[in-house]
């Protein structure tokens, strides 16, 4: 009976992991354009205001955040 329990728990764990991965993949597929827009916006901010980004990082490092 011990081997059967390991098999059942292994299958259950694989099913739960598959369901979680499926949920993540479906959310990414549904919101792919929003995710890309966020990265594009961050890249545009970094390119347009290089000094401000560096200053913010320097300020955070100095304050210990």
C-alpha positions as CSV (number, residue, x, y, z in Angstrom):
1,X,0.0,0.0,0.0
2,X,2.9,2.3,0.6
3,X,4.0,2.4,-3.0
4,X,0.5,3.2,-4.1
5,X,0.3,6.2,-1.8
6,X,3.5,7.6,-3.2
7,X,2.1,7.2,-6.7
8,X,-1.2,8.9,-5.8
9,X,0.6,11.8,-4.1
10,X,3.0,12.1,-7.0
11,X,0.1,12.3,-9.5
12,X,-1.7,14.8,-7.3
13,X,1.4,17.0,-7.0
14,X,1.9,16.8,-10.8
15,X,-1.7,17.7,-11.4
16,X,-1.6,20.7,-9.0
17,X,1.7,21.9,-10.6
18,X,0.2,21.6,-14.0
19,X,-2.9,23.6,-13.1
20,X,-0.8,26.3,-11.5
21,X,1.5,26.5,-14.6
22,X,-1.6,26.5,-16.9
23,X,-3.1,29.4,-14.9
24,X,0.1,31.5,-15.2
25,X,0.5,30.8,-18.9
26,X,-3.2,31.7,-19.5
27,X,-2.8,35.0,-17.6
28,X,0.4,35.9,-19.5
29,X,-1.3,35.2,-22.8
30,X,-4.3,37.3,-21.9
31,X,-2.3,40.3,-20.7
32,X,0.7,40.0,-23.1
33,X,0.2,43.4,-24.7
34,X,-0.1,45.1,-21.2
35,X,3.1,43.4,-20.1
36,X,5.0,44.5,-23.2
37,X,3.6,48.1,-22.9
38,X,4.8,48.2,-19.3
39,X,8.4,47.2,-20.3
40,X,8.3,49.7,-23.2
41,X,7.2,52.5,-20.9
42,X,10.0,51.7,-18.5
43,X,12.5,51.7,-21.3
44,X,11.2,55.0,-22.6
45,X,11.4,56.5,-19.2
46,X,14.9,55.3,-18.7
47,X,16.0,56.7,-22.1
48,X,14.3,60.0,-21.7
49,X,15.3,60.8,-18.2
50,X,18.7,59.1,-17.6
51,X,19.9,61.6,-14.9
52,X,16.7,61.3,-12.9
53,X,16.8,57.5,-12.8
54,X,20.4,57.6,-11.7
55,X,19.6,60.2,-9.1
56,X,16.7,58.2,-7.7
57,X,18.9,55.1,-7.4
58,X,21.7,57.2,-5.7
59,X,19.1,58.7,-3.3
60,X,17.7,55.3,-2.3
61,X,21.2,53.9,-1.7
62,X,22.1,56.8,0.5
63,X,18.9,56.5,2.6
64,X,19.4,52.8,3.0
65,X,16.2,51.7,1.2
